[in-house]
Amino acid sequence: MSVGARLLRTRWLVRSPIPLFRAGLGFLFGTRVLLLEHIGRVSGESRFVVLECVERPDDDHVILASGFGEKSQWYRNLVAEPRCAISIGFARRRPGTASVLSADEGRAVIERYRQRSPKAYDELSGVIEEATGLAIDAIPYVEVALDAR
């Protein structure tokens, strides 16, 4: 297994930025990485996950890829309860509503990503496929529409 795939499966490492975001230091990650706050579908408690923003069509929308497919806990939680909050850049806990994109919309998103960042696409697609067994154009994509400021 490649280093990237091992890192993606290392829970403590992928969760390590959460305290920085919660302390208001999310701007250190720019606007490519964000903190998603969502509600646990069973517990009803707040849950946190750090994700890469695959696309940001404008300041009020972010698109996320569920690299582990439909079994990702954050993905399942957003399907059950789409209300969430995003911290990205200098924005903290901005409320929004998530919706799952259709397969065609997801393929269009990842195709734009491939055109914009071919090297990152090649690396990311390889890591996702190795770590999860899923093709990057077959994973689910979620759009979060952020509430007006």
Secondary structure, DSSP 8 states (H G I E B T S, - for coil): --HHHHHHT-HHHHHTTHHHHHTT-GGGGTTTEEEEEEE-TTT--EEEEEEEEEEEEETTEEEEE-TTGGG-HHHHHHHH--EEEEEETTEEEEEEEEEE--HHHHHHHHHHHHHH-HHHHHHHHHHHHHHHS--TTTS-EEEEEE---
